[in-house]
């Protein structure tokens, strides 16, 4: 029983770490000017956190840098109530 609990906790910890790593990877992609890949990474993160202001802003910036203004506006629209 204790071993099973330990395994479950370890898996949950790795999922949390994975989410942080994914955010860090998205930020790295953005800083390296890989805007399309960063937009995909931010979109994946938004699935788990659809109201995260920073993610919405970041994906909007990715689309803006890609000169995809319609998607940029749609991405940041939830930021303007």
URWOCOR-V651238 format. One record per backbone hydrogen bond with DSSP energy under -0.5 kcal/mol. NH is the residue of the N-H (numbers start at 0). CO is the residue of the C=O. E is the energy in kcal/mol with one decimal. If there is no record, write none. Layout:
# URWOCOR-V651238
nh = {NH & NH}
co = {CO & CO}
e = {E & E}
This chain:
# URWOCOR-V651238
nh = {4 & 5 & 6 & 7 & 8 & 9 & 10 & 11 & 12 & 13 & 14 & 15 & 16 & 17 & 18 & 19 & 20 & 21 & 22 & 23 & 24 & 25 & 26 & 27 & 28 & 29 & 30 & 31 & 32 & 33 & 34 & 37 & 38 & 39 & 40 & 41 & 42 & 43 & 44 & 45 & 46 & 46 & 47 & 47 & 48 & 51 & 52 & 55 & 56 & 57 & 58 & 59 & 60 & 61 & 62 & 63 & 64 & 65 & 66 & 67 & 68 & 71 & 72 & 73 & 74 & 75 & 76 & 77 & 78 & 79 & 80}
co = {0 & 1 & 2 & 3 & 4 & 5 & 6 & 7 & 8 & 9 & 10 & 11 & 12 & 13 & 14 & 15 & 16 & 17 & 18 & 19 & 20 & 21 & 22 & 23 & 24 & 25 & 26 & 27 & 29 & 28 & 32 & 33 & 34 & 35 & 36 & 37 & 38 & 39 & 40 & 41 & 42 & 43 & 43 & 44 & 44 & 48 & 50 & 51 & 52 & 53 & 54 & 55 & 56 & 57 & 58 & 59 & 60 & 61 & 63 & 62 & 66 & 67 & 68 & 69 & 70 & 71 & 72 & 73 & 75 & 76 & 78}
e = {-2.2 & -2.4 & -2.3 & -2.4 & -2.4 & -2.3 & -2.3 & -2.4 & -2.3 & -2.1 & -2.0 & -2.0 & -2.5 & -2.4 & -2.0 & -1.9 & -2.7 & -2.5 & -2.0 & -2.6 & -3.0 & -2.6 & -2.5 & -2.3 & -2.7 & -2.4 & -2.6 & -1.6 & -2.0 & -2.9 & -1.1 & -2.3 & -2.6 & -1.7 & -2.2 & -3.0 & -2.2 & -2.0 & -2.0 & -2.2 & -1.0 & -0.6 & -0.7 & -0.8 & -1.3 & -1.8 & -0.7 & -2.3 & -2.6 & -2.6 & -2.7 & -2.1 & -2.2 & -2.2 & -2.3 & -2.3 & -2.7 & -1.7 & -1.7 & -3.0 & -0.9 & -2.0 & -2.6 & -2.1 & -2.3 & -1.9 & -1.3 & -0.5 & -1.9 & -1.8 & -0.7}
